């Protein structure tokens, strides 16, 4: 459950992967975002998923951010992460 976090690590390309999120949580962050992930690539490419999305049980609450221009692929990508995050964020540009 998200609750009411006051310190949230915003999504940053090439900077908000798991090691950085873990470090931020160590110093007080209460929630964090993943870097923006491409929903089509995430849905279709196992290598992309394994390289670009990592988490652990301590990495919660977690927002996973996707960019998308196809609602079906966005839904597929969101379903692939639903067990590993608390929220899915859509980057509208």
Phi, psi and omega in degrees: 000138185289319184071222181230064182295143178254336181246104184239131178278116182287157178290132179223124180301131179063016179223347183247039173285174186308313181301320179291317178299319179297317178297317179297320178294323178301327182257022168115353178297137184258346178202161182208157175253149168282168168297163177294130180248145180275118187297322179294312180297320180296320181289325190258345192233107180300319180298316177301314180301311184290331179277324189263342182235111174226146178203179177208173185296333179280351185270057182221149353293148184228132172258130174254124183257131177237147164255149183197153169230011179226112184298328179292319178290325176298315178298318178298315179297316180298321179294330179290336182253354189304329180281348186248002182216174179255332182213151172247129181251137179254122177274117182265011170113000000 
